[in-house]
Amino acid sequence: MDKLKLGIPKGSMQDSTVNLFKKAGYTITANSRSYYPQVDDDQIDVMLLRPQEMALYVEQGVIDVGLAGRDWVVECDTDVKEVAELVYSKATNQSARWVLAVAQDSEISSVEDLEGKVIFTELIGTTQKYLAKHGVNAVVKFSHGATEVKIPHLCDAIVEITETGNSLRANGLKVVDTVMESVTVIIVNQGAWQNKWKRTKIENLRMLLGGALKAESKVGLKMNVSEENLNPILGILPAMRNPTISSLSQDGWYAIETIIDQHVVRELIPRLRRVGAEGIIEYPLNKVIP
């Protein structure tokens, strides 16, 4: 039997990744002591891997396809194929940023002020390239975690990843600049991408994962409306495309169904009701495939 070897990130992104696969239709069951979770698809073998090393495993063909942050793909400088962006994270559905941060009372206000200074980070290579781009010579050292606390004891600045900036502020730090932005990407081994069966399987995964992610910000909406109120309802009803309109068994009445952005529902439903919509039903979505 043909097999697709899939890598998913171990650690902070593990739960959100497993949940995303669940919405896409794949149930992954991980044992806390095993690096080989089970998945309800006989054609897929799964490995749990550190996201920092995912691209290395993909490049070498240990796995065919993996999910990892673009930051670590860039940092590893590997020959892999990126086939999709998946904008999700452990805390928010937004991209993460690697930022240059210093103490709140520091006189450092730009990257140029780092000349001759010491910087701690996990993202060594990317930080060095960032400094070189700005013509700055500084000492970049690897941080084994707890990077925020190293200022001012061991260094003048750090390059650290953040989604909200809350941890930096809580530790008395301020952001000077953004070194790079990162989202989760699907990366594929070059040889696997040339294999017809594996490529089709990967494209299916890409479609379903993307559809599950898109569905997180959408809801379905159903309602009944009389013929006299149909045009006013359609006038205020947003939709991905035109809403579906069906005739009901009762003459002069229609059923309308549409998909809309979740954040507008709380304002929209009262407006629809006042214009004459009845039997309004809002329901969640698992996948939205454009």
C-alpha positions in Angstrom: 0.0 0.0 0.0 1.2 3.5 -0.8 2.0 5.6 2.3 2.3 9.3 2.8 4.7 10.2 5.7 3.4 13.3 7.5 5.1 15.4 10.1 3.2 17.5 12.6 4.8 19.9 15.1 5.4 18.7 18.6 5.1 21.1 21.5 3.1 24.4 21.7 1.6 23.9 18.2 0.7 20.3 18.7 -2.9 20.6 20.1 -4.0 23.3 17.6 -2.6 21.3 14.7 -4.4 18.1 15.8 -7.6 20.1 16.2 -7.2 21.5 12.7 -6.8 18.0 11.3 -9.9 17.0 13.2 -11.9 19.7 11.5 -10.4 18.6 8.2 -11.7 15.1 8.8 -8.6 13.3 10.2 -8.5 12.1 13.8 -5.0 12.0 15.1 -4.4 10.3 18.5 -1.1 11.0 20.2 0.4 9.1 23.1 2.5 11.4 25.3 5.4 9.0 25.2 5.4 8.2 21.5 6.6 10.2 18.5 4.3 8.1 16.2 0.6 9.1 16.6 -2.2 7.1 15.1 -4.4 8.6 12.4 -7.7 7.2 11.0 -6.3 7.0 7.4 -4.4 3.8 6.5 -2.6 5.7 3.8 -0.9 8.1 6.2 1.9 7.6 8.7 2.4 10.4 11.2 5.5 11.6 13.1 5.7 14.2 15.9 8.7 16.4 15.3 10.2 19.6 16.7 9.1 22.4 14.4 12.7 23.8 14.4 13.8 20.6 12.6 10.8 19.8 10.5 12.3 21.1 7.3 15.4 19.0 7.8 13.3 15.8 8.0 11.4 16.9 4.9 14.5 17.7 2.9 16.1 14.3 3.7 12.9 12.4 2.8 12.3 11.0 6.3 8.9 12.5 5.9 7.1 13.5 2.7 5.2 16.5 4.0 5.2 18.5 7.2 3.7 21.5 8.9 6.2 24.1 10.4 6.6 27.8 10.9 8.1 29.6 7.9 10.6 31.0 10.3 12.2 27.6 11.0 12.0 26.7 7.3 14.0 29.8 6.5 16.4 29.3 9.4 17.2 25.7 8.3 18.0 26.9 4.8 16.7 23.7 3.2 15.6 22.7 -0.3 11.9 22.0 0.3 8.8 23.0 -1.6 6.2 25.2 0.2 2.7 24.5 -1.1 0.4 26.4 1.3 0.1 28.9 4.1 -2.0 28.0 7.1 -2.5 31.1 9.3 -3.2 29.6 12.7 -1.2 29.4 16.0 -1.4 28.3 19.5 -3.1 31.4 20.7 -4.6 33.4 17.8 -5.3 33.0 14.1 -2.8 35.6 13.1 0.8 35.5 12.0 3.6 35.5 14.6 6.4 38.0 14.6 10.0 37.7 15.6 10.8 41.1 17.1 13.9 42.9 18.3 13.2 43.9 21.9 15.1 45.8 24.5 14.4 47.0 28.1 11.8 49.7 28.4 14.4 52.2 29.7 17.0 51.3 27.1 18.6 54.0 24.9 18.5 51.6 22.0 15.8 52.8 19.6 16.8 51.3 16.3 18.8 48.4 14.8 21.7 50.7 14.1 22.1 51.3 17.9 23.0 47.6 18.3 26.5 48.1 16.9 28.9 46.1 19.1 26.0 44.9 21.4 25.0 41.4 22.5 21.8 39.8 21.3 20.3 36.5 22.5 17.9 34.5 20.3 16.9 31.1 19.1 16.8 32.4 15.5 20.5 32.8 15.0 20.9 32.7 11.2 18.0 34.9 10.5 19.0 37.4 13.1 22.6 37.5 11.6 21.2 38.1 8.1 18.9 40.9 9.5 21.9 42.6 11.1 24.0 42.3 8.0 21.2 43.8 5.9 21.4 46.9 8.1 25.2 46.9 8.2 25.3 46.3 11.9 28.0 44.2 13.6 26.8 42.7 16.9 27.3 39.5 18.8 24.5 37.0 18.4 24.2 34.2 20.9 21.9 31.2 21.1 19.2 31.3 23.8 18.1 28.1 25.5 14.7 29.4 26.4 13.6 32.1 28.9 15.0 34.7 26.5 13.1 37.7 28.0 14.9 37.4 31.3 18.3 37.7 29.8 18.0 41.5 29.5 19.9 43.2 31.1 21.9 40.4 32.8 23.4 38.7 29.7 22.6 40.9 26.7 21.5 44.3 25.4 18.7 43.0 23.2 16.8 39.9 22.2 15.1 38.6 19.1 12.0 36.7 20.3 8.7 35.4 18.8 5.4 37.0 19.9 1.8 36.9 18.9 0.4 39.5 21.2 3.4 41.1 22.8 1.9 40.5 26.3 4.9 38.5 27.5 7.4 41.1 26.4 5.5 43.9 28.1 5.1 41.8 31.3 8.9 41.5 31.4 9.5 45.2 31.0 10.6 45.0 27.4 9.7 47.1 24.3 9.7 46.2 20.6 12.2 48.1 18.5 11.6 46.4 15.1 10.2 43.3 13.4 12.8 40.9 12.2 10.4 38.7 10.3 6.8 37.5 10.3 5.9 33.8 10.2 2.9 31.6 9.6 2.6 27.9 9.5 3.3 26.4 6.1 3.0 23.1 4.5 6.3 21.9 3.1 7.0 19.0 0.9 10.0 16.9 -0.1 11.0 17.7 -3.7 10.9 14.0 -4.7 7.5 13.4 -3.0 6.1 16.3 -5.0 7.1 14.6 -8.2 5.3 11.3 -7.2 1.8 11.4 -8.7 0.1 9.5 -5.9 1.8 11.4 -3.1 1.2 14.7 -4.8 -2.5 14.0 -5.1 -2.7 13.0 -1.4 -0.8 16.2 -0.4 -3.1 18.4 -2.5 -6.1 16.7 -0.9 -4.7 17.5 2.5 -3.9 21.1 1.5 -7.5 21.6 0.3 -9.1 20.1 3.4 -6.9 21.8 5.9 -7.3 25.1 4.2 -11.1 24.6 4.1 -11.2 23.8 7.8 -9.2 26.9 8.6 -11.4 29.1 6.4 -14.5 27.7 8.1 -13.3 28.9 11.5 -14.2 32.5 10.6 -17.5 31.7 8.8 -20.9 30.5 9.8 -23.9 29.3 7.9 -27.2 31.2 8.1 -30.7 29.9 7.1 -34.0 31.8 7.3 -37.5 32.0 5.8 -38.8 35.1 4.2 -42.0 36.2 2.5 -42.0 37.3 -1.1 -42.7 40.9 -0.2 -39.6 41.0 2.1 -37.3 39.0 -0.2 -35.5 42.0 -2.0 -35.0 44.0 1.3 -33.5 40.9 2.9 -31.2 40.3 -0.1 -30.2 43.9 0.0 -28.6 43.6 3.4 -27.4 40.0 3.3 -23.6 39.5 2.6 -22.5 36.2 1.1 -19.5 34.5 -0.3 -21.4 34.5 -3.6 -25.2 34.9 -4.2 -27.3 33.3 -1.5 -29.2 30.1 -2.2 -33.0 30.8 -2.6 -35.5 28.0 -2.6 -39.3 28.1 -2.8 -41.2 26.7 0.2 -44.3 24.6 0.0 -46.3 27.6 1.2 -47.0 30.0 -1.7 -45.2 33.3 -1.5 -42.5 32.1 0.9 -38.8 31.3 0.4 -35.9 29.8 2.2 -32.6 31.6 2.1 -29.2 30.0 2.9 -25.8 31.7 2.9 -22.3 31.7 4.4 -21.1 34.8 6.1 -18.3 36.1 8.3 -18.8 35.1 11.9 -18.0 38.6 13.3 -20.9 40.2 11.5 -23.6 37.8 12.7 -24.5 39.6 16.0 -25.2 42.8 14.1 -26.9 41.1 11.1 -29.4 38.8 12.7 -31.4 41.6 14.5 -31.5 43.6 11.2 -32.7 40.5 9.3 -35.4 39.9 11.9 -36.6 43.5 11.7 -36.8 43.4 7.9 -39.1 40.3 8.1 -36.8 37.2 8.2 -38.3 34.3 10.2 -36.9 31.0 11.5 -33.4 32.2 11.5 -30.8 29.5 12.1 -27.1 30.0 12.6 -24.9 26.9 12.4 -21.1 26.2 12.5 -19.1 25.0 9.6 -16.4 22.3 9.5 -14.9 23.2 6.1 -15.4 25.9 3.4 -13.9 25.0 0.1 -13.9 28.0 -2.3 
